[in-house]
Amino acid sequence: MITTLFIATALITISVIVHYETLRLISAALPRLTIPLRMRVIVVVFACLTAHTAEVWIYAGAYWLLVEAFHYGRVTGDSAGEFMDYLYFSTVTYTTLGFGEIYPQGPIRMIAAIEAMTGLLMVSWSASFTYLTMERFWPLHRVERYKR
């Protein structure tokens, strides 16, 4: 159980760092972009999606490594044990979609549960960041309109 909590804590930490750095970098770059305001929001959305994708891949890699190399539980159901199965499982877990045709057994069950909580938190963080970005740019639309 201690090992599982250590692994889960490491994965949470990596996810938070990836997310924080992505949002920090995009936040710093936005004012310097010379694109229309609407496009800046699209850039924010794609930056958030990029962070989420990286986090899903990190968890998928951890599942693959834990199951295939260390035999630390298994992923069963409609799974052939290929990396794409772990990536799919991580995606439906991170997004809390949880179809259920692929499911964890053994110690990685707790890691999957923690991934779902982490994903929920990261998605909420992205939503808040996107909202704050839009709130910052909405008043500028009036200024942009008068420049024409």
C-alpha positions in Angstrom: 0.0 0.0 0.0 2.9 2.4 0.8 4.4 1.7 -2.7 1.1 2.4 -4.3 0.7 5.7 -2.5 4.2 6.7 -3.3 3.6 6.0 -7.1 0.3 7.8 -7.0 1.9 10.8 -5.2 4.7 10.9 -7.8 2.1 10.8 -10.7 0.0 13.6 -9.1 3.1 15.7 -8.6 4.2 15.2 -12.2 0.7 16.1 -13.5 0.5 19.2 -11.4 4.0 20.4 -12.6 3.1 19.7 -16.3 -0.2 21.5 -15.9 1.3 24.5 -14.0 4.1 25.0 -16.4 1.8 24.7 -19.5 -0.5 27.3 -18.0 2.4 29.5 -16.9 4.0 29.5 -20.3 0.8 30.2 -22.2 -0.1 33.0 -19.8 3.3 34.6 -20.4 3.0 34.2 -24.1 -0.6 35.5 -24.6 0.1 39.2 -24.3 2.9 39.0 -26.8 0.9 37.2 -29.5 -0.1 39.4 -32.4 -3.2 37.4 -33.3 -6.9 38.4 -32.9 -8.3 38.1 -29.4 -10.6 35.2 -30.4 -7.6 33.2 -31.6 -5.9 33.7 -28.3 -8.7 31.8 -26.6 -8.3 29.0 -29.1 -4.6 28.9 -28.3 -5.5 28.7 -24.6 -7.8 25.8 -25.2 -5.3 23.9 -27.3 -2.6 24.5 -24.7 -4.9 23.0 -22.0 -5.6 20.0 -24.2 -1.9 19.5 -24.8 -1.3 19.5 -21.0 -4.2 17.0 -20.5 -2.8 14.8 -23.3 0.6 14.8 -21.8 -0.8 13.9 -18.4 -2.8 11.0 -19.8 0.3 9.7 -21.6 2.3 9.9 -18.3 -0.3 7.8 -16.5 -0.5 5.4 -19.5 3.2 5.0 -19.4 3.1 4.3 -15.7 0.4 1.7 -16.1 2.3 0.0 -18.9 5.5 0.0 -16.9 3.9 -1.2 -13.7 1.9 -4.0 -15.3 4.2 -5.2 -18.0 7.6 -4.7 -16.4 6.9 -5.0 -12.7 3.7 -7.1 -12.7 2.2 -4.7 -10.2 -1.5 -5.6 -10.9 -3.0 -5.9 -14.3 -5.5 -4.4 -16.8 -8.1 -6.8 -17.9 -11.2 -6.9 -20.0 -11.1 -6.1 -23.7 -7.3 -5.5 -23.5 -4.6 -7.1 -25.5 -1.9 -5.7 -23.3 -0.6 -3.2 -25.9 0.4 0.3 -25.0 -2.7 1.7 -26.9 -4.9 -0.2 -24.4 -3.1 1.5 -21.5 -3.5 4.8 -23.3 -7.2 4.2 -23.8 -7.7 3.1 -20.2 -5.8 6.2 -18.9 -7.9 8.5 -21.1 -11.3 7.1 -19.9 -10.0 7.1 -16.3 -8.5 10.7 -16.4 -11.7 12.1 -17.9 -13.8 10.0 -15.5 -15.7 8.6 -18.5 -15.0 5.1 -17.3 -16.6 2.9 -20.0 -15.6 -0.2 -18.0 -14.6 -2.7 -20.8 -11.0 -2.3 -19.6 -10.5 -2.3 -15.8 -7.6 -2.5 -13.3 -7.0 -5.3 -10.9 -4.5 -5.4 -8.0 -2.6 -2.4 -6.6 -3.0 -0.3 -9.7 -6.8 0.1 -8.9 -5.9 2.8 -6.3 -3.7 4.5 -8.9 -6.6 4.5 -11.4 -8.9 6.0 -8.7 -6.4 8.7 -8.0 -5.9 9.4 -11.7 -9.6 10.1 -12.0 -9.5 12.6 -9.1 -6.4 14.2 -10.5 -8.0 14.5 -14.0 -11.1 16.1 -12.5 -8.9 18.6 -10.7 -6.8 19.4 -13.8 -9.9 19.8 -16.0 -11.4 22.2 -13.5 -8.1 24.1 -13.4 -8.1 24.4 -17.2 -11.7 25.6 -17.1 -10.9 28.2 -14.5 -7.9 29.4 -16.5 -9.8 29.6 -19.7 -12.6 31.6 -18.0 -10.1 34.0 -16.5 -8.4 34.4 -19.9 -11.7 35.1 -21.6 -12.7 37.5 -18.9 -9.4 39.4 -19.4 -9.9 39.6 -23.2 -13.6 40.4 -23.4 -13.2 44.1 -22.5 -10.5 44.4 -25.1 -13.0 43.5 -27.9 -14.4 47.1 -27.7 -10.9 48.6 -28.1 -10.1 46.2 -31.0 -13.4 47.2 -32.7 -12.5 50.9 -32.5 -9.1 50.4 -34.0 -10.6 49.4 -37.4 
